[in-house]
Amino acid sequence: MKLPHIPTPDELIDKGFNRASRAASKVRSTKLHGRVKGMRIEEARVQTACQTINSTLDRIIKETPIIEELPEFYQDYIDIVVGVDQYKHSLGAVYWAYGVLKQIEAQYTTRIRKSDSLSAIDIRKEAFGRIASVVNRIEDELDFLDFAKRELKNMPNIDFTATRVVIAGFPNVGKSTLLNNITDASPKVANYPFTTKGLQIGNYELNWRKYQIIDTPGLLDRSINDMNEIELNAIAALEHLGNIIIYIFDPSQTSGFLMENQYLLYAEIKKVFQTPMICLFNKTDLLETTDLMDEYIAKIDDPIFKTSISDRSNINDIKAVIEDLSKQYCSDDEFEKYLEELEKNRGR
């Protein structure tokens, strides 16, 4: 997510007062009567300072996304990374400063117009003191928004117009290999909190429909009971993300995880997400017997594929099941809702 540049209070004040000095110089070069000119100079200073600072605050307000207008995944993501309450508070402080500077501009320009040229200087100095005070009062909020800009710059680029498939399973079961094979491209790695490597995202199109495949290394590869509160919040974010989940088993257990533990994780994810699932039994070429694999296959009602790490023969069949599940569970209503929200936000 791209946030606007966030200046420091000193940068805002310096910019506003420097512009004010230039505006005063322009008035000074006019042929107005001396007494009138003195008032116009001070009026221009106050007006320009307020308007210059407010133009920057207005840009921050308009270019900083409003939490409620974002997809739920991004709302949860921001809450995990920087905190939604502080985010709203800081943006609200910028709104407050913008409104107060508007009032200062109106109040002090009126006072200057009703004064004489000598009094106008004192009134302008008083206005400048209030302007600086208002800007300095939001220093902590500007610092936070600058922090948020840095932390959120690598937010994953999720395509909410696509059918989104999340890959889950323990480490070394073949998740990244499946991602590479099914998207037929090197996936992009995007920062995501509390994963070991970040989200890996690949895309493909089939029959004029877009699909996005998302691997979550370090997050959906251990028992939910072992996760801390922050990791559980990250899981909640993913709950809004996946339309379909592909869970990969390693029946050879060469990944270092017993089938019993792999099945327990599968059952937990199925219970938490309540999302259509596809099960992949990988590394079948390493099995001496299929007895153990068959025991767990018998416990599963979801679509099942048997494959090996280097075997791409099932990829088209897997895509076909994804397409079928997409038609059953991922109607175009979600896409239409996304477009409606996008159009509504543009009109604001």
C-alpha positions in Angstrom: 0.0 0.0 0.0 1.4 3.4 -1.0 1.0 6.1 1.5 1.9 9.8 0.9 5.1 11.4 2.0 4.7 12.5 5.7 6.7 15.7 6.5 7.9 16.6 10.0 6.3 19.6 11.8 9.4 21.7 11.2 9.3 20.9 7.5 5.6 21.9 7.4 6.2 25.1 9.3 9.3 26.1 7.3 7.5 25.5 4.0 4.4 27.5 5.1 6.4 30.5 6.5 8.8 30.6 3.5 5.9 30.7 1.1 4.4 33.4 3.2 7.5 35.5 2.9 7.5 35.2 -0.9 3.8 36.1 -0.9 4.6 39.2 1.2 7.3 40.2 -1.3 4.9 40.2 -4.1 2.5 42.4 -2.3 5.4 44.7 -1.3 6.2 45.3 -4.9 2.7 46.6 -5.7 1.8 50.3 -5.9 -0.7 50.1 -3.1 -0.9 53.0 -0.5 1.6 52.4 2.3 -1.0 51.9 5.0 -3.1 49.5 3.0 0.0 47.7 1.7 1.2 47.0 5.3 -2.1 45.3 6.1 -2.2 43.4 2.8 1.4 42.1 3.4 0.5 40.6 6.8 -2.8 39.3 5.5 -1.0 37.5 2.6 1.5 36.0 5.1 -1.2 34.5 7.3 -3.3 33.3 4.4 -0.4 31.8 2.5 1.1 30.1 5.5 -2.3 28.4 6.4 -3.1 27.4 2.8 0.4 26.0 2.2 0.4 23.8 5.3 -3.2 22.8 4.7 -2.5 21.7 1.1 0.0 19.2 2.5 -2.4 18.1 5.2 -5.2 17.7 2.6 -2.9 15.5 0.4 -2.2 13.3 3.5 -5.9 13.0 4.2 -6.9 12.2 0.6 -4.0 9.8 -0.2 -4.1 7.9 3.1 -6.6 5.0 2.7 -9.6 5.1 5.0 -9.7 1.8 6.9 -13.4 1.1 6.5 -13.1 1.4 2.7 -10.4 -1.3 2.5 -11.1 -5.1 2.0 -11.2 -6.9 5.3 -7.9 -8.6 4.7 -6.1 -5.2 4.5 -8.0 -3.9 7.5 -6.7 -6.9 9.5 -3.2 -6.6 8.0 -3.0 -2.9 9.1 -4.2 -3.8 12.5 -1.5 -6.5 12.8 1.3 -4.4 11.6 0.7 -0.9 13.0 -2.6 -0.9 14.8 -5.9 0.3 13.4 -6.8 2.4 16.5 -3.6 4.4 16.3 -3.9 4.7 12.5 -7.4 6.2 12.8 -6.3 8.5 15.7 -3.4 9.8 13.8 -5.4 10.4 10.6 -8.1 12.1 12.8 -5.4 14.4 14.2 -4.5 15.6 10.7 -8.2 16.3 10.1 -8.3 18.3 13.3 -5.2 20.4 12.4 -6.6 21.0 8.9 -9.9 22.4 10.4 -8.1 24.5 13.0 -5.8 26.1 10.4 -8.9 27.0 8.3 -10.3 28.8 11.3 -7.0 30.6 12.1 -6.9 31.8 8.5 -10.4 33.2 8.6 -10.1 34.7 12.0 -6.7 36.4 11.7 -7.2 37.7 8.1 -10.4 39.3 9.3 -8.7 40.9 12.3 -5.8 42.2 10.1 -8.3 43.8 7.6 -9.9 45.7 10.5 -6.6 46.8 12.0 -4.0 49.5 11.1 -0.6 48.6 9.5 1.3 48.6 12.8 -1.2 46.4 14.7 -1.4 44.1 11.7 2.2 43.0 12.3 1.4 41.9 15.9 -1.7 40.1 14.8 0.3 38.2 12.1 2.9 37.3 14.7 0.2 36.0 17.0 -1.3 34.0 14.1 2.1 32.5 13.2 2.5 31.4 16.9 -0.9 29.6 16.8 -0.1 28.0 13.4 3.2 26.6 14.7 1.5 25.4 17.9 -1.2 23.5 16.0 1.3 21.8 13.7 3.6 20.9 16.6 0.7 19.4 18.5 0.3 16.7 15.8 4.0 15.8 15.8 3.4 12.3 17.3 0.7 11.6 14.8 2.8 12.6 11.9 5.6 10.4 13.2 3.2 7.5 13.4 1.9 8.0 9.9 5.5 8.1 8.6 6.2 4.8 10.5 3.0 3.3 9.0 4.2 4.4 5.5 7.4 2.5 6.0 5.8 -0.6 7.5 3.0 -0.9 5.0 4.9 -0.2 1.8 5.4 -3.9 1.1 1.8 -4.9 1.8 0.9 -7.9 -0.4 -0.7 -7.1 -3.7 -3.9 -9.2 -3.4 -6.1 -9.3 -6.5 -9.7 -9.2 -5.1 -11.1 -9.7 -8.6 -9.5 -13.2 -8.8 -10.3 -16.5 -7.2 -7.7 -16.8 -4.4 -6.3 -20.2 -3.5 -4.2 -20.5 -0.3 -1.7 -23.3 0.0 -1.3 -24.8 3.5 0.7 -27.6 5.0 3.9 -28.2 7.0 7.3 -27.1 5.8 9.1 -29.1 3.1 5.9 -30.9 1.9 6.1 -29.2 -1.6 4.1 -26.0 -1.2 6.5 -23.8 -3.1 7.0 -26.4 -5.8 3.2 -26.6 -6.4 3.0 -22.9 -6.5 5.7 -22.7 -9.2 4.2 -25.6 -11.2 0.6 -24.4 -11.1 1.3 -20.7 -12.0 4.2 -21.7 -14.4 6.1 -18.6 -13.2 8.4 -17.5 -10.4 6.1 -16.3 -7.7 6.5 -12.8 -6.2 7.4 -12.7 -2.5 5.5 -10.1 -0.5 6.1 -9.1 3.1 3.6 -10.5 5.6 3.9 -10.3 9.4 4.8 -13.4 11.4 5.7 -15.6 8.4 9.3 -16.7 8.0 9.6 -15.7 4.3 6.6 -13.7 3.5 3.6 -14.5 1.3 4.5 -16.1 -2.1 2.0 -15.1 -4.7 1.6 -16.5 -8.2 -1.1 -15.8 -10.8 -2.7 -17.6 -13.9 -5.8 -17.3 -16.0 -8.1 -20.1 -17.2 -11.2 -19.7 -19.4 -11.1 -15.9 -19.0 -11.1 -16.1 -15.2 -8.2 -15.0 -13.0 -6.7 -17.1 -10.2 -4.2 -16.1 -7.6 -2.3 -18.8 -5.7 -0.9 -17.8 -2.3 1.6 -19.7 -0.1 1.9 -18.7 3.5 5.3 -20.1 4.8 5.7 -20.0 8.5 2.0 -19.3 9.3 -0.2 -22.1 8.2 2.4 -24.8 8.9 2.0 -25.3 12.7 -0.8 -26.0 15.1 -3.1 -23.1 15.7 -3.0 -24.1 19.4 0.7 -23.2 19.4 0.2 -19.7 17.9 0.3 -16.5 20.0 -2.4 -13.8 19.9 -0.7 -11.8 17.1 -0.3 -14.9 14.9 -4.0 -15.7 15.4 -4.8 -12.2 14.2 -2.8 -12.9 11.1 -4.8 -16.1 10.7 -8.0 -14.0 10.9 -6.7 -11.8 8.1 -6.1 -14.9 5.9 -9.7 -16.0 6.7 -10.8 -13.1 4.5 -8.4 -14.0 1.8 -8.7 -17.5 0.6 -11.7 -18.7 -1.5 -10.2 -22.2 -1.7 -7.4 -23.9 0.3 -5.0 -26.6 -1.0 -3.7 -28.6 1.8 -0.5 -30.7 1.1 0.3 -33.9 2.9 3.6 -35.7 2.9 2.7 -39.4 3.4 6.4 -40.3 3.1 7.0 -38.2 6.3 10.5 -37.3 4.9 9.6 -33.7 5.7 10.0 -34.7 9.3 6.4 -34.5 10.3 4.2 -37.5 11.2 1.0 -38.1 9.2 -0.9 -37.9 12.5 0.3 -34.3 13.1 -0.2 -33.3 9.4 -3.8 -34.6 9.6 -4.4 -32.7 12.9 -3.3 -29.4 11.3 -5.5 -30.1 8.3 -8.5 -30.7 10.6 -7.7 -27.4 12.5 -7.5 -25.4 9.3 -10.6 -26.9 7.9 -12.5 -26.0 11.1 -11.2 -22.5 11.4 -11.5 -21.4 7.8 -14.6 -23.4 6.8 -13.4 -22.9 3.2 -13.6 -25.4 0.3 -10.4 -27.5 0.4 -8.4 -29.7 -2.0 -6.0 -32.3 -0.5 -2.7 -33.2 -2.2 -0.8 -36.3 -1.1 2.7 -35.4 -2.3 6.0 -37.4 -2.6 4.1 -40.6 -3.4 7.1 -41.8 -5.4 9.0 -42.2 -2.1 6.4 -44.6 -0.6 7.2 -48.3 -0.2 3.6 -49.0 0.7 0.4 -46.9 0.5 -1.2 -48.3 3.6 -0.6 -45.3 5.8 -1.6 -42.9 3.1 -4.8 -44.8 2.4 -5.6 -44.8 6.1 -5.8 -41.0 6.1 -7.4 -40.7 2.6 -10.3 -42.6 4.0 -10.8 -39.8 6.6 -11.1 -37.1 4.0 -14.1 -36.0 2.0 -12.4 -33.2 0.0 -11.1 -33.7 -3.5 -7.8 -35.7 -3.4 -4.8 -35.9 -5.7 -1.8 -38.1 -5.4 1.4 -36.7 -6.9 5.2 -36.4 -6.5 7.4 -33.3 -6.2 8.5 -33.3 -9.9 5.2 -34.7 -11.3 3.3 -32.1 -13.3 0.8 -34.5 -14.9 -1.9 -33.6 -12.3 -1.6 -29.8 -12.7 -4.4 -29.5 -15.3 -6.7 -31.7 -13.2 -6.0 -29.7 -10.1 -6.8 -26.5 -12.0 -10.0 -28.0 -13.3 -11.1 -28.8 -9.7 -10.1 -25.3 -8.6 -12.3 -23.9 -11.5 -15.2 -26.1 -10.5 -15.0 -25.1 -6.9 -14.7 -21.5 -7.9 -17.9 -21.8 -9.9 -19.7 -23.4 -6.9 -18.5 -21.3 -4.1 -17.0 -18.1 -5.6 -19.8 -16.5 -7.5 -19.3 -13.3 -9.5 -21.2 -11.5 -6.6 -17.9 -10.9 -4.8 -16.3 -9.4 -8.0 -19.4 -7.3 -8.6 -19.4 -6.1 -4.9 -15.7 -5.2 -5.3 -16.4 -3.1 -8.4 -19.3 -1.4 -6.7 -17.2 -0.5 -3.7 -14.4 0.8 -6.0 -16.8 2.9 -8.0 -18.4 4.3 -4.8 -15.1 5.2 -3.3 -14.0 7.0 -6.6 -17.1 9.2 -6.3 -16.3 10.4 -2.9 
